[in-house]
């Protein structure tokens, strides 16, 4: 499989109506959403004042794309990523390691606004 996967910050910007990011995002083909991203969004929803409205908005957006589950191959990639980052003193947020592992296991490019994905060797990244 190949294509692109959206990081949490990209989904948030699109759903919140950032037209610049939304217009850029429309250019991508083969977009998928990792379940880890959906989990991060739902965590944010739980903290929000507008839980039902925000949950519906994020679910509608995310479920309009194929979801990528955490699989055995994703777990193998995660283990390699975490080891490599620790060995070089470049720890990034835990969920971002899972997102990167999902991308590597599925030969996909991460579309993000985070710069720390650049610390992961062989990960294809597009920073918006």
C-alpha positions in Angstrom: 0.0 0.0 0.0 1.2 3.5 -0.5 -0.3 7.0 -0.2 -0.5 9.6 2.5 -1.7 9.8 6.0 -2.7 12.9 7.9 -1.3 13.7 11.3 -3.5 14.9 14.0 -2.6 18.6 13.6 -3.5 18.6 9.9 -7.0 17.1 10.7 -7.6 19.6 13.4 -6.7 22.5 11.1 -9.0 21.2 8.3 -11.9 20.5 10.6 -11.5 23.9 12.3 -11.8 25.6 8.9 -8.2 26.6 8.1 -8.8 27.1 4.4 -5.0 27.3 3.5 -4.4 23.8 5.1 -7.7 22.4 3.7 -6.8 23.6 0.2 -3.3 22.0 0.4 -4.8 18.8 1.9 -7.2 18.4 -1.1 -4.2 17.9 -3.4 -3.2 14.6 -1.7 -4.3 11.3 -3.1 -4.7 8.0 -1.3 -5.2 9.7 2.1 -5.6 7.5 5.2 -6.1 8.2 8.9 -4.3 6.2 11.5 -6.4 5.0 14.4 -3.9 6.7 16.7 -4.8 10.1 15.1 -8.5 9.3 15.7 -7.7 8.5 19.3 -5.8 11.7 19.8 -8.7 13.7 18.3 -11.3 11.9 20.5 -9.1 12.6 23.6 -9.2 16.3 22.6 -13.0 16.0 22.2 -13.3 14.8 25.8 -11.6 17.9 27.0 -13.7 20.3 25.0 -16.8 22.2 25.9 -18.6 21.1 22.8 -18.1 17.3 23.1 -20.9 16.0 20.9 -20.5 18.6 18.2 -16.7 18.2 18.0 -16.9 14.4 18.2 -19.4 14.4 15.3 -17.2 16.7 13.2 -14.0 14.7 13.8 -15.7 11.4 13.2 -17.4 12.6 10.0 -14.0 13.8 8.7 -12.0 10.7 9.8 -14.5 8.2 8.7 -14.6 9.7 5.2 -11.1 8.1 4.8 -9.8 4.6 5.3 -8.6 4.0 8.8 -5.2 2.3 9.4 -5.1 0.0 12.4 -2.1 -0.9 14.5 -0.9 -4.2 13.2 2.0 -6.5 14.0 4.0 -4.8 11.2 3.3 -1.4 12.7 4.5 -2.7 16.1 7.8 -3.9 14.6 8.3 -0.5 13.0 7.4 1.3 16.3 10.0 -0.8 18.2 12.7 0.2 15.6 11.7 3.8 15.6 11.7 4.1 19.4 15.1 2.3 19.8 16.7 4.5 17.1 15.4 7.7 18.5 16.4 6.8 22.1 19.9 5.8 20.9 20.3 9.2 19.3 18.7 11.2 22.1 15.8 12.4 19.8 12.7 11.3 21.6 9.4 12.6 20.1 5.9 12.2 21.5 4.8 8.6 21.9 1.8 8.8 19.6 3.9 10.4 16.9 6.1 7.3 16.9 3.0 5.2 16.4 1.9 7.4 13.6 5.3 7.2 12.0 5.3 3.4 12.4 1.9 3.2 10.7 3.3 5.2 7.8 6.4 3.1 7.5 4.6 -0.2 7.7 2.2 0.9 4.9 4.8 2.7 2.8 3.0 6.0 3.2 4.0 9.7 3.6 3.1 11.6 6.8 1.4 14.9 6.1 2.0 17.1 9.1 2.8 20.4 10.6 5.3 18.9 13.1 9.0 19.1 12.4 10.1 16.3 14.7 9.1 13.6 12.2 12.3 14.6 10.4 14.2 12.7 13.2 12.9 9.4 11.9 15.2 7.9 9.2 13.5 6.6 6.0 10.2 8.2 7.0 8.7 10.2 4.1 7.2 13.5 5.4 5.5 16.5 3.9 5.4 19.4 6.2 2.6 21.9 5.5 
